[in-house]
Amino acid sequence: MVTYDIAVVGGGPAGLSAAYAAAKAGGKVILLEKDESIAHKIRTSGVTWIDEIEKLGIKSEHYNPIKNYSFISSSNEVTIRGNTPKACVLNVRSTYQHLAMLAAEAGAEIMVRSRVTNVVTTPEDRRICGLKAKTPKGETVINCKVVIDASGFSSSIGRSLGIVKEWRRYGIGAEYECYCENLDHETWVLMVGTKYSDAGYAWIFPVSKNKARIGVGVGRPESYSDPLQKLNDIIDKKLRPLDEIRKIQPMELHYGFIPNEGPRTPIVYDRLILVGDSAGQSNPLVLEGIRYAIEYGRLAGNIAMKCVSRNCSIEGLEEYEKLWRHKSQARIKSALRVQKRWISLSDEEWNREIDILREMSVEEFVDFIKAEFTIGKLLKFGLNHPKLATRQLLGLVMRS
Ligand SMILES: Cc1cc2nc3c(=O)[nH]c(=O)nc-3n(C[C@H](O)[C@H](O)[C@H](O)COP(=O)(O)OP(=O)(O)OC[C@H]3O[C@@H](n4cnc5c(N)ncnc54)[C@H](O)[C@@H]3O)c2cc1C
């Protein structure tokens, strides 16, 4: 029987990128995705940043550029206008299919409608040596040297081994991709306060001239309300700013879960790496995870292959954990603090808080929402905006 160097569980951005990097590094790689096709079920809104995503090789044919950023609360509103687009809304299906093409071109095998049901371990020392999966070719055992768990929110491999627990804090989002008329396709909108979500926010993310993703996100355990019910309510009542858009007609319904408590510790085990949402690597401020899933997926694939060439020692895999923590841990911690405060704001507090954004330049706003809180940038921001509200925000970000 064939033994793969790497078996990747999950064909989202993390898994596809890990498979690509490992195959490119010369590995024999297999990726299993439980859905009928790559990006069959969309579980994301697809907002990201043009410079970051282009660095990862995703070109403009895969996204709609965004120049302006609006925030709306119950009685306040601010739009930060830019001259050039910095954000974008991805065509999620074409982007993920592109990532799959890269992986296949590099030599990875891809199996769709193939659910991994269990992990196989050696009888003598219980080390991971394979996976069991239900595939279109029947039930199969796949022998492998290292497993990459890129199964998203479910962390299905870590969970089946009993080494990780269910997430306690997480977000749930419901979203329609809609036909719209009179849409400002260069502006994304976040709507905050209890009218829109009792612990989270609602959004309008334009995908093209006449198409937008309109959704609601809710944070657990702060709220147990149903985001889909709230979304229907907002659309039926045409709450601001939906009153300006005509002929809103849903064409797809998306529903998804995202962890929101920072990364798991550790994210590396003997012969196993967790990556993407499975590891909790997204930016908790606005629950943005796609570019991190691609970047850290590639890192995981590369390091897993290095480890295979060195007899699969756990020390080899630990380099991945060290590198990503060095790059992201501090940013995630600060973002979590701001996000925890945001999620508990009252409507009145939101109306005031939005004024902080009014003072920001586009560059400052983008750094803030990306959670790029470097000390230099924070000091400059504090000097430029000495008002009390700004100082409170800085205190929140910088508190150790
Ligand atoms: C409502 C919502 C809106 C979001 N909006 C944004 C946004 O605007 N921008 C942004 O950057 N991020 C956003 N995110 C977060 C982003 O979608 C995730 O961070 C990102 O998708 C993580 O990628 P991943 O590959 O780790 O996981 P996923 O994209 O979840 O992929 C995991 C894959 O594994 C498969 N799988 C699971 N279990 C198994 C199994 N046992 N066997 C085989 N396959 C399996 C699943 O079918 C899935 O295809 C949003 C999330 C949600 C829920």
The ligand as a MOL file (V3000), in Angstrom:
LIG
                    3D

  0  0  0     0  0            999 V3000
M  V30 BEGIN CTAB
M  V30 COUNTS 53 58 0 0 0
M  V30 BEGIN ATOM
M  V30 1 C -19.7960 33.7690 8.9510 0
M  V30 2 C -18.3150 33.8860 8.7640 0
M  V30 3 C -17.8040 34.9690 8.0630 0
M  V30 4 C -16.4220 35.0760 7.8870 0
M  V30 5 N -15.9500 36.1390 7.1900 0
M  V30 6 C -14.6270 36.2350 6.9460 0
M  V30 7 C -14.1200 37.2960 6.1450 0
M  V30 8 O -14.8620 38.1520 5.6840 0
M  V30 9 N -12.7810 37.3180 5.9100 0
M  V30 10 C -11.9300 36.3880 6.4120 0
M  V30 11 O -10.7220 36.4570 6.1600 0
M  V30 12 N -12.3850 35.3920 7.1990 0
M  V30 13 C -13.7060 35.2840 7.4530 0
M  V30 14 N -14.1750 34.2440 8.2060 0
M  V30 15 C -13.2180 33.2840 8.7340 0
M  V30 16 C -12.6720 32.3580 7.6320 0
M  V30 17 O -13.7290 31.8480 6.8830 0
M  V30 18 C -11.8820 31.2170 8.2580 0
M  V30 19 O -10.9160 31.7450 9.1420 0
M  V30 20 C -11.2080 30.3840 7.1790 0
M  V30 21 O -12.1720 29.8220 6.3230 0
M  V30 22 C -10.3870 29.2670 7.8140 0
M  V30 23 O -9.9390 28.3950 6.8330 0
M  V30 24 P -9.6950 26.8470 7.1670 0
M  V30 25 O -9.1770 26.2490 5.9120 0
M  V30 26 O -8.9350 26.7480 8.4240 0
M  V30 27 O -11.1430 26.2540 7.5000 0
M  V30 28 P -12.4340 26.0780 6.5850 0
M  V30 29 O -12.5010 27.1430 5.5620 0
M  V30 30 O -13.5760 25.9320 7.5140 0
M  V30 31 O -12.1900 24.6920 5.8380 0
M  V30 32 C -12.2350 23.4550 6.5100 0
M  V30 33 C -12.6010 22.3880 5.5050 0
M  V30 34 O -12.4600 21.1100 6.1270 0
M  V30 35 C -13.5120 20.2680 5.7030 0
M  V30 36 N -13.6510 19.2100 6.7140 0
M  V30 37 C -14.0310 19.3380 8.0100 0
M  V30 38 N -14.0070 18.1460 8.6300 0
M  V30 39 C -13.5910 17.2400 7.7110 0
M  V30 40 C -13.3670 15.8310 7.7580 0
M  V30 41 N -13.5640 15.1200 8.8690 0
M  V30 42 N -12.9470 15.2060 6.6260 0
M  V30 43 C -12.7440 15.9200 5.4720 0
M  V30 44 N -12.9570 17.2540 5.3910 0
M  V30 45 C -13.3610 17.9030 6.4900 0
M  V30 46 C -14.7120 21.2090 5.6010 0
M  V30 47 O -15.7270 20.7070 4.7620 0
M  V30 48 C -14.0430 22.4850 5.0360 0
M  V30 49 O -14.0810 22.5090 3.6210 0
M  V30 50 C -15.5470 34.1020 8.4120 0
M  V30 51 C -16.0780 33.0140 9.1180 0
M  V30 52 C -17.4340 32.9030 9.2940 0
M  V30 53 C -17.9920 31.7230 10.0320 0
M  V30 END ATOM
M  V30 BEGIN BOND
M  V30 1 1 1 2
M  V30 2 1 2 3
M  V30 3 2 2 52
M  V30 4 2 3 4
M  V30 5 1 4 5
M  V30 6 1 4 50
M  V30 7 2 5 6
M  V30 8 1 6 7
M  V30 9 1 6 13
M  V30 10 2 7 8
M  V30 11 1 7 9
M  V30 12 1 9 10
M  V30 13 2 10 11
M  V30 14 1 10 12
M  V30 15 2 12 13
M  V30 16 1 13 14
M  V30 17 1 14 15
M  V30 18 1 14 50
M  V30 19 1 15 16
M  V30 20 1 16 17
M  V30 21 1 16 18
M  V30 22 1 18 19
M  V30 23 1 18 20
M  V30 24 1 20 21
M  V30 25 1 20 22
M  V30 26 1 22 23
M  V30 27 1 23 24
M  V30 28 2 24 25
M  V30 29 1 24 26
M  V30 30 1 24 27
M  V30 31 1 27 28
M  V30 32 2 28 29
M  V30 33 1 28 30
M  V30 34 1 28 31
M  V30 35 1 31 32
M  V30 36 1 32 33
M  V30 37 1 33 34
M  V30 38 1 33 48
M  V30 39 1 34 35
M  V30 40 1 35 36
M  V30 41 1 35 46
M  V30 42 1 36 37
M  V30 43 1 36 45
M  V30 44 2 37 38
M  V30 45 1 38 39
M  V30 46 1 39 40
M  V30 47 2 39 45
M  V30 48 1 40 41
M  V30 49 2 40 42
M  V30 50 1 42 43
M  V30 51 2 43 44
M  V30 52 1 44 45
M  V30 53 1 46 47
M  V30 54 1 46 48
M  V30 55 1 48 49
M  V30 56 2 50 51
M  V30 57 1 51 52
M  V30 58 1 52 53
M  V30 END BOND
M  V30 END CTAB
M  END
